[in-house]
Amino acid sequence: MPALAIVAERLIDGTGRDPIERAAVVIEDGRISAAGARASLTIPAGARVLEDNDLTLLPGFMDMHVHLASSGTNLVRILMTPPSLALLNSVPNCARTLAAGVTTVRDAGHTPIGVRLAAEAGHFPAPRMELAISLLSQTGGHGDDLMPCGARVGITMNVDVPHGVVDGVDAMRRKVREVLHAGADWIKLCTSGGVLSPGDLPDHAQFSVEEIRVAVEEAAVVGKRVMAHAMSPSGIRNALMAGVATIEHGCLLDEESIALMKERGAYLVPTLVAPGDVIDGAKGGGGGLPAEMVEKAERIGGLHRVAVSAAIAAGVKVAMGTDSAIGPHGTNLRELGQMVRCGMSPMEAIVASTRVPAELLRRADLGSLQPGKIADVVAVSGDPLADIDSLADPRHIRLVIKDGAVAYDFRGEAVAVQSSSASSPRAAS
């Protein structure tokens, strides 16, 4: 393919360095061959040149906590949705996510390997993805989908997603091996209660240190790591002592658990938009959640912001995540404004959504606009450092490039999108 050059008013390269004014990025063979001030670059002869008014170039954003095969929290709708339809809903969810400028995700459960294989085969547009496949929970824990009436809500869909309820060290060892066999890149454990579970509270710890540790050990045998849904201080500490790599949510982090996160070098994935999304979905989206779950979300929201603010102030490594599915897919970049309101600068929030997730995933070839990196590039209108919340509006996303190819060009028509999905990502978001 001919070289591709994107010309813009400014470039934010994802490293945390100051923006470069009157900039350009040159892409050749799927990689960035040059990035910087236009005056210092040579655009190859015959290159395709893309530009527009008042553009800012950034690395593709990376969301470290999504659920692409899930859509909303309405339990009645979930109960009435066939597993095959739930699985097919991942197609527009993937497209909306990529159209929002998110080129890489870590899926935290319920999405089977077939979704990634289909996306990689070019059947539909999608971000690059690492998958947890199943969400592992103790009986009665946050991931146990058995409702008080005796029905299972079926979030796991039973389509290439092993059921995740497990108890005891030996059972954990077998279950982790089963999930790895299903194609998981990460093992997801629930080490505390949560908001969207009927029989527990976010304050409760779940799984013993021994159960968590054997999951970490089994994953490590094949070079994989463990992420932990962990809200309570004791659930966070148990996970960290057992060796998990990332703490998801961290709503009730205290001084001791923050210190332990720094000591262990663990990452926090805050998902700050999630509690509000639960409330908004229940009150404005037709209900479908019991009052006690909404009450938990209302109680946890303020505590969550205080805890994340303390972690940011202490220097904990923070990687952006949204829990998309709880809120609408394709609105992921709302999270950056929330991180700023918890104490980050706008530049720090951008780094937490680009370079830091790349480090978390151990992908040295992603996360910044530098020569040699895979060419994931997003062009947005305006200056996000002046208005970080502008990123929350998908209409500000003008161009999305993944693996060096234009996925969406909102200066005109969407490209590289099959059938009627070409316009649906923007309309749906």
DOLOVO-319582 format. One record per residue (C-alpha): x, y, z; residue in one letter; residue number from 0. Coordinates in steps of 0.25 Angstrom, whole numbers, plus 5000, padded with zeros to 4 digits. Layout:
N
     u     v     w  res    n
     X     Y     Z    a  NUM
...
This chain:
429
     u     v     w  res    n
  5000  5000  5000    m    0
  5005  5014  4998    p    1
  5010  5022  5010    a    2
  4999  5030  5018    l    3
  5002  5043  5024    a    4
  4992  5050  5034    i    5
  4994  5065  5035    v    6
  4989  5073  5048    a    7
  4990  5085  5056    e    8
  4996  5078  5068    r    9
  5001  5064  5072    l   10
  5000  5058  5086    i   11
  5009  5045  5085    d   12
  5005  5038  5097    g   13
  5018  5039  5104    t   14
  5014  5051  5113    g   15
  5023  5060  5105    r   16
  5018  5074  5102    d   17
  5009  5074  5089    p   18
  5016  5077  5076    i   19
  5009  5088  5068    e   20
  5007  5088  5053    r   21
  5010  5073  5052    a   22
  5009  5060  5044    a   23
  5010  5045  5045    v   24
  5015  5037  5033    v   25
  5011  5022  5032    i   26
  5017  5011  5024    e   27
  5015  4996  5024    d   28
  5006  4998  5036    g   29
  5016  5005  5045    r   30
  5019  5019  5048    i   31
  5031  5023  5040    s   32
  5032  5038  5045    a   33
  5024  5046  5054    a   34
  5027  5061  5058    g   35
  5027  5075  5053    a   36
  5023  5076  5039    r   37
  5035  5084  5036    a   38
  5044  5073  5040    s   39
  5037  5062  5032    l   40
  5038  5057  5018    t   41
  5025  5052  5012    i   42
  5028  5040  5003    p   43
  5025  5043  4988    a   44
  5011  5037  4985    g   45
  5007  5037  4999    a   46
  4992  5038  5002    r   47
  4990  5051  5010    v   48
  4979  5053  5020    l   49
  4976  5066  5027    e   50
  4965  5075  5033    d   51
  4963  5087  5041    n   52
  4968  5088  5055    d   53
  4972  5073  5057    l   54
  4979  5067  5068    t   55
  4987  5054  5066    l   56
  4987  5044  5077    l   57
  4991  5029  5079    p   58
  4979  5019  5078    g   59
  4972  5019  5092    f   60
  4973  5006  5100    m   61
  4961  5002  5109    d   62
  4966  4991  5119    m   63
  4952  4987  5124    h   64
  4941  4985  5114    v   65
  4930  4974  5112    h   66
  4928  4974  5097    l   67
  4918  4962  5097    a   68
  4909  4969  5107    s   69
  4899  4980  5105    s   70
  4893  4987  5117    g   71
  4889  4983  5131    t   72
  4874  4981  5129    n   73
  4872  4967  5136    l   74
  4858  4965  5129    v   75
  4864  4968  5115    r   76
  4876  4958  5118    i   77
  4867  4947  5122    l   78
  4859  4949  5109    m   79
  4871  4949  5100    t   80
  4875  4936  5093    p   81
  4890  4933  5095    p   82
  4892  4934  5080    s   83
  4887  4948  5079    l   84
  4895  4952  5091    a   85
  4907  4947  5084    l   86
  4903  4954  5071    l   87
  4902  4967  5079    n   88
  4917  4968  5080    s   89
  4918  4971  5065    v   90
  4912  4985  5067    p   91
  4918  4987  5080    n   92
  4932  4985  5074    c   93
  4929  4994  5063    a   94
  4924  5005  5072    r   95
  4937  5004  5081    t   96
  4946  5005  5070    l   97
  4939  5017  5064    a   98
  4940  5024  5077    a   99
  4955  5023  5075    g  100
  4958  5011  5084    v  101
  4967  5002  5076    t  102
  4971  4992  5087    t  103
  4963  4986  5098    v  104
  4964  4976  5109    r  105
  4951  4969  5110    d  106
  4948  4965  5125    a  107
  4939  4954  5123    g  108
  4927  4948  5115    h  109
  4933  4949  5101    t  110
  4938  4936  5095    p  111
  4950  4934  5086    i  112
  4941  4933  5073    g  113
  4938  4948  5074    v  114
  4953  4952  5073    r  115
  4955  4941  5062    l  116
  4944  4947  5054    a  117
  4949  4961  5055    a  118
  4963  4957  5052    e  119
  4957  4950  5039    a  120
  4951  4963  5035    g  121
  4937  4960  5037    h  122
  4934  4973  5044    f  123
  4942  4985  5050    p  124
  4947  4983  5064    a  125
  4958  4988  5073    p  126
  4970  4979  5076    r  127
  4966  4970  5088    m  128
  4971  4962  5099    e  129
  4961  4953  5106    l  130
  4958  4948  5120    a  131
  4946  4939  5114    i  132
  4940  4935  5127    s  133
  4938  4942  5140    l  134
  4942  4933  5152    l  135
  4934  4934  5165    s  136
  4932  4926  5178    q  137
  4918  4921  5180    t  138
  4909  4933  5184    g  139
  4920  4942  5179    g  140
  4920  4954  5170    h  141
  4920  4946  5157    g  142
  4910  4935  5162    d  143
  4898  4938  5152    d  144
  4889  4929  5160    l  145
  4877  4938  5164    m  146
  4869  4937  5177    p  147
  4857  4931  5169    c  148
  4866  4919  5165    g  149
  4868  4924  5150    a  150
  4882  4928  5144    r  151
  4882  4941  5136    v  152
  4891  4935  5126    g  153
  4901  4946  5125    i  154
  4912  4935  5121    t  155
  4903  4931  5109    m  156
  4908  4917  5109    n  157
  4915  4920  5096    v  158
  4930  4915  5097    d  159
  4930  4922  5111    v  160
  4932  4912  5122    p  161
  4923  4914  5134    h  162
  4931  4922  5145    g  163
  4926  4918  5159    v  164
  4937  4910  5166    v  165
  4941  4907  5180    d  166
  4954  4902  5186    g  167
  4968  4901  5182    v  168
  4967  4888  5174    d  169
  4955  4893  5167    a  170
  4961  4906  5164    m  171
  4973  4899  5157    r  172
  4964  4891  5148    r  173
  4955  4903  5145    k  174
  4967  4912  5141    v  175
  4972  4901  5132    r  176
  4958  4900  5126    e  177
  4958  4915  5123    v  178
  4972  4916  5118    l  179
  4968  4904  5108    h  180
  4956  4913  5104    a  181
  4966  4923  5099    g  182
  4967  4933  5110    a  183
  4979  4943  5110    d  184
  4975  4947  5125    w  185
  4969  4940  5137    i  186
  4958  4949  5143    k  187
  4955  4946  5158    l  188
  4944  4953  5167    c  189
  4952  4955  5180    t  190
  4941  4964  5186    s  191
  4926  4966  5185    g  192
  4920  4976  5175    g  193
  4909  4985  5171    v  194
  4902  4976  5161    l  195
  4901  4963  5169    s  196
  4889  4960  5178    p  197
  4895  4953  5190    g  198
  4907  4961  5194    d  199
  4913  4975  5196    l  200
  4925  4982  5191    p  201
  4930  4982  5205    d  202
  4932  4967  5205    h  203
  4944  4959  5202    a  204
  4943  4946  5193    q  205
  4952  4935  5190    f  206
  4963  4931  5200    s  207
  4978  4936  5197    v  208
  4981  4921  5194    e  209
  4970  4920  5183    e  210
  4975  4933  5177    i  211
  4989  4929  5178    r  212
  4987  4916  5170    v  213
  4980  4923  5159    a  214
  4992  4933  5158    v  215
  5001  4921  5158    e  216
  4994  4913  5147    e  217
  4993  4925  5138    a  218
  5007  4928  5140    a  219
  5011  4914  5135    v  220
  5006  4919  5121    v  221
  5011  4933  5122    g  222
  4997  4939  5126    k  223
  4993  4948  5137    r  224
  4981  4950  5146    v  225
  4972  4962  5148    m  226
  4963  4964  5160    a  227
  4950  4970  5161    h  228
  4953  4976  5175    a  229
  4945  4986  5182    m  230
  4947  4984  5197    s  231
  4960  4987  5204    p  232
  4961  4972  5209    s  233
  4958  4967  5195    g  234
  4969  4976  5189    i  235
  4979  4972  5199    r  236
  4976  4957  5197    n  237
  4978  4959  5182    a  238
  4991  4966  5183    l  239
  4997  4957  5193    m  240
  4994  4945  5183    a  241
  5001  4952  5172    g  242
  4990  4958  5163    v  243
  4994  4968  5152    a  244
  4982  4978  5152    t  245
  4972  4982  5162    i  246
  4958  4986  5155    e  247
  4950  4997  5161    h  248
  4957  4998  5174    g  249
  4945  5006  5180    c  250
  4948  5004  5194    l  251
  4964  5005  5194    l  252
  4970  5009  5207    d  253
  4984  5014  5211    e  254
  4989  5000  5214    e  255
  4984  4994  5200    s  256
  4989  5006  5193    i  257
  5003  5004  5199    a  258
  5002  4990  5195    l  259
  4998  4993  5181    m  260
  5011  5002  5180    k  261
  5020  4991  5186    e  262
  5015  4980  5177    r  263
  5015  4989  5165    g  264
  5000  4986  5162    a  265
  4992  4994  5152    y  266
  4978  5000  5156    l  267
  4967  5000  5146    v  268
  4957  5010  5152    p  269
  4945  5009  5143    t  270
  4940  5022  5149    l  271
  4928  5023  5140    v  272
  4922  5010  5144    a  273
  4914  5013  5156    p  274
  4907  5025  5149    g  275
  4904  5016  5137    d  276
  4897  5006  5146    v  277
  4889  5017  5152    i  278
  4886  5024  5139    d  279
  4883  5010  5132    g  280
  4873  5007  5143    a  281
  4866  5020  5144    k  282
  4866  5024  5130    g  283
  4867  5011  5122    g  284
  4854  5004  5125    g  285
  4858  4999  5139    g  286
  4861  4984  5140    g  287
  4870  4985  5152    l  288
  4865  4983  5167    p  289
  4866  4995  5176    a  290
  4877  4989  5185    e  291
  4886  4988  5173    m  292
  4883  5003  5170    v  293
  4885  5007  5184    e  294
  4899  5000  5184    k  295
  4903  5008  5172    a  296
  4898  5021  5179    e  297
  4906  5018  5191    r  298
  4919  5013  5184    i  299
  4920  5025  5174    g  300
  4925  5035  5184    g  301
  4934  5026  5191    l  302
  4940  5021  5178    h  303
  4944  5035  5174    r  304
  4950  5038  5187    v  305
  4958  5024  5187    a  306
  4963  5026  5173    v  307
  4967  5041  5176    s  308
  4976  5035  5187    a  309
  4982  5025  5178    a  310
  4985  5035  5168    i  311
  4991  5045  5178    a  312
  5000  5033  5184    a  313
  5005  5030  5170    g  314
  4999  5017  5167    v  315
  4999  5012  5153    k  316
  4986  5015  5146    v  317
  4981  5009  5133    a  318
  4968  5014  5127    m  319
  4956  5005  5127    g  320
  4941  5007  5126    t  321
  4933  4994  5129    d  322
  4926  4997  5116    s  323
  4914  4989  5115    a  324
  4909  4995  5128    i  325
  4909  5008  5120    g  326
  4907  5009  5105    p  327
  4918  5003  5096    h  328
  4925  5014  5088    g  329
  4925  5025  5100    t  330
  4938  5020  5106    n  331
  4945  5033  5106    l  332
  4936  5039  5116    r  333
  4946  5032  5126    e  334
  4957  5042  5123    l  335
  4949  5054  5129    g  336
  4946  5046  5141    q  337
  4961  5043  5143    m  338
  4964  5057  5142    v  339
  4953  5060  5153    r  340
  4960  5050  5162    c  341
  4973  5058  5161    g  342
  4980  5055  5148    m  343
  4984  5066  5138    s  344
  4978  5064  5124    p  345
  4992  5060  5119    m  346
  4993  5049  5130    e  347
  4979  5044  5127    a  348
  4983  5043  5112    i  349
  4996  5035  5116    v  350
  4987  5026  5125    a  351
  4979  5023  5113    s  352
  4990  5020  5103    t  353
  5004  5018  5108    r  354
  5001  5012  5122    v  355
  4991  5001  5116    p  356
  5002  4997  5106    a  357
  5011  4995  5117    e  358
  5001  4987  5125    l  359
  4999  4978  5113    l  360
  5014  4977  5111    r  361
  5012  4983  5097    r  362
  5024  4991  5094    a  363
  5019  4993  5080    d  364
  5007  5001  5084    l  365
  5003  5013  5092    g  366
  5010  5024  5086    s  367
  5013  5031  5073    l  368
  5027  5028  5070    q  369
  5035  5022  5059    p  370
  5034  5007  5058    g  371
  5021  5006  5066    k  372
  5009  5000  5060    i  373
  5001  5011  5054    a  374
  4989  5012  5063    d  375
  4985  5027  5061    v  376
  4973  5035  5065    v  377
  4970  5049  5060    a  378
  4961  5058  5068    v  379
  4955  5072  5066    s  380
  4960  5082  5075    g  381
  4970  5082  5086    d  382
  4967  5071  5097    p  383
  4977  5077  5107    l  384
  4968  5090  5107    a  385
  4955  5082  5108    d  386
  4957  5067  5112    i  387
  4942  5065  5112    d  388
  4942  5068  5097    s  389
  4947  5053  5096    l  390
  4934  5048  5102    a  391
  4926  5053  5090    d  392
  4928  5043  5079    p  393
  4926  5054  5069    r  394
  4939  5060  5072    h  395
  4946  5047  5066    i  396
  4950  5050  5052    r  397
  4959  5039  5048    l  398
  4962  5025  5053    v  399
  4974  5017  5048    i  400
  4977  5003  5053    k  401
  4989  4995  5048    d  402
  4992  5006  5038    g  403
  4979  5005  5031    a  404
  4968  5015  5032    v  405
  4956  5009  5039    a  406
  4947  5021  5040    y  407
  4948  5034  5033    d  408
  4938  5043  5039    f  409
  4942  5055  5030    r  410
  4934  5047  5020    g  411
  4929  5033  5019    e  412
  4933  5022  5028    a  413
  4942  5012  5021    v  414
  4946  4997  5023    a  415
  4932  4994  5030    v  416
  4924  4984  5024    q  417
  4909  4984  5021    s  418
  4900  4994  5028    s  419
  4909  4995  5040    s  420
  4917  5006  5033    a  421
  4908  5017  5039    s  422
  4903  5011  5051    s  423
  4915  5012  5061    p  424
  4914  5028  5060    r  425
  4898  5028  5060    a  426
  4898  5018  5072    a  427
  4908  5026  5081    s  428
